């Protein structure tokens, strides 16, 4: 049996054109769309665009980070998937934050609050979600970070995390704690471990050596990538690779609207 996995940091449901000149205070404060030669930068709710993009893509399990909590139910419904949502940071007064994000997404930005969202397609080979667990992998300084651990009816376990940003030392601690917990919870079951690790193999090779040697988790995306789909147990049919940038773009009045500042990572695996 084969299955496809995708990992994607949703950038709190916002767009990210390649031209930095399109990011203006006029857009951020007054919600004016900025148009360039090839791309547009908008400041509006993009739930429909993200739902359409994910629903059209071919995958069986999706590991999403920086997902606005209010997106979870709609994304799951659009994709015909079961969901496992774990809240991360800035989620107090959630209804007020969600309202502010609908009015001006770029102004509130990450202040809306975030979550890790795992989606498992109900009609896919992995079957239904059989178990949901979560653990905080970082609290205190910086932001709260968490891991969603999901066991599917097929036996595959999925660990979805977003490690601390801008500090490889903190990120390494987050990732190793998540790996230790996930492998303990999974036991002998096959394990998919991924998301936004905020670690590049070229810069922190020891962290990935520990993941491989201590926990049997291997399969980095590329030396400079921070989004990964590591695995222990399932065979790798197609190794993790980033989508080309244009694949996450949608048309907006003749210009390209590029979703998120991260490129999705996709891989294909096999289970006995």
ChimeraX attribute file (.defattr): number of C-alpha atoms within 10 A of each C-alpha:
attribute: neighborCount
match mode: 1-to-1
recipient: residues
	/A:1	10
	/A:2	15
	/A:3	19
	/A:4	19
	/A:5	21
	/A:6	27
	/A:7	27
	/A:8	26
	/A:9	23
	/A:10	22
	/A:11	20
	/A:12	26
	/A:13	26
	/A:14	24
	/A:15	26
	/A:16	20
	/A:17	21
	/A:18	16
	/A:19	14
	/A:20	9
	/A:21	11
	/A:22	19
	/A:23	19
	/A:24	15
	/A:25	11
	/A:26	12
	/A:27	19
	/A:28	18
	/A:29	12
	/A:30	12
	/A:31	19
	/A:32	15
	/A:33	17
	/A:34	16
	/A:35	15
	/A:36	14
	/A:37	8
	/A:38	12
	/A:39	21
	/A:40	24
	/A:41	29
	/A:42	25
	/A:43	23
	/A:44	19
	/A:45	17
	/A:46	18
	/A:47	18
	/A:48	13
	/A:49	20
	/A:50	23
	/A:51	18
	/A:52	15
	/A:53	18
	/A:54	18
	/A:55	17
	/A:56	10
	/A:57	12
	/A:58	14
	/A:59	20
	/A:60	22
	/A:61	25
	/A:62	26
	/A:63	28
	/A:64	26
	/A:65	26
	/A:66	24
	/A:67	26
	/A:68	26
	/A:69	21
	/A:70	16
	/A:71	20
	/A:72	22
	/A:73	15
	/A:74	14
	/A:75	24
	/A:76	22
	/A:77	15
	/A:78	16
	/A:79	22
	/A:80	16
	/A:81	23
	/A:82	20
	/A:83	23
	/A:84	24
	/A:85	25
	/A:86	25
	/A:87	22
	/A:88	25
	/A:89	18
	/A:90	16
	/A:91	18
	/A:92	10
	/A:93	10
	/A:94	16
	/A:95	12
	/A:96	12
	/A:97	20
	/A:98	21
	/A:99	12
	/A:100	17
	/A:101	24
	/A:102	17
	/A:103	15
	/A:104	19
	/A:105	26
	/A:106	24
	/A:107	18
	/A:108	17
	/A:109	16
	/A:110	20
	/A:111	19
	/A:112	27
	/A:113	24
	/A:114	28
	/A:115	29
	/A:116	28
	/A:117	29
	/A:118	26
	/A:119	26
	/A:120	27
	/A:121	21
	/A:122	18
	/A:123	12
	/A:124	15
	/A:125	18
	/A:126	23
	/A:127	18
	/A:128	18
	/A:129	22
	/A:130	13
	/A:131	12
	/A:132	16
	/A:133	15
	/A:134	20
	/A:135	16
	/A:136	17
	/A:137	23
	/A:138	23
	/A:139	14
	/A:140	7
	/A:141	8
	/A:142	13
	/A:143	14
	/A:144	18
	/A:145	24
	/A:146	25
	/A:147	34
	/A:148	25
	/A:149	27
	/A:150	27
	/A:151	23
	/A:152	18
	/A:153	13
	/A:154	17
	/A:155	17
	/A:156	20
	/A:157	28
	/A:158	26
	/A:159	28
	/A:160	31
	/A:161	35
	/A:162	29
	/A:163	29
	/A:164	27
	/A:165	15
	/A:166	11
	/A:167	12
	/A:168	18
	/A:169	13
	/A:170	16
	/A:171	23
	/A:172	22
	/A:173	16
	/A:174	24
	/A:175	27
	/A:176	19
	/A:177	16
	/A:178	27
	/A:179	24
	/A:180	13
	/A:181	17
	/A:182	26
	/A:183	22
	/A:184	11
	/A:185	17
	/A:186	19
	/A:187	10
	/A:188	11
	/A:189	16
	/A:190	21
	/A:191	26
	/A:192	28
	/A:193	27
	/A:194	29
	/A:195	28
	/A:196	28
	/A:197	23
	/A:198	21
	/A:199	27
	/A:200	20
	/A:201	17
	/A:202	12
	/A:203	11
	/A:204	14
	/A:205	13
	/A:206	12
	/A:207	20
	/A:208	22
	/A:209	15
	/A:210	16
	/A:211	19
	/A:212	16
	/A:213	11
	/A:214	13
	/A:215	17
	/A:216	16
	/A:217	23
	/A:218	20
	/A:219	18
	/A:220	21
	/A:221	21
	/A:222	15
	/A:223	13
	/A:224	12
	/A:225	20
	/A:226	17
	/A:227	27
	/A:228	29
	/A:229	28
	/A:230	24
	/A:231	24
	/A:232	20
	/A:233	18
	/A:234	19
	/A:235	15
	/A:236	18
	/A:237	14
	/A:238	12
	/A:239	16
	/A:240	24
	/A:241	20
	/A:242	19
	/A:243	14
	/A:244	11
	/A:245	14
	/A:246	12
	/A:247	13
	/A:248	20
	/A:249	21
	/A:250	17
	/A:251	12
	/A:252	13
	/A:253	8
	/A:254	10
	/A:255	16
	/A:256	20
	/A:257	23
	/A:258	25
	/A:259	25
	/A:260	21
	/A:261	18
	/A:262	22
	/A:263	21
	/A:264	25
	/A:265	26
	/A:266	22
	/A:267	22
	/A:268	20
	/A:269	19
	/A:270	14
	/A:271	17
	/A:272	9
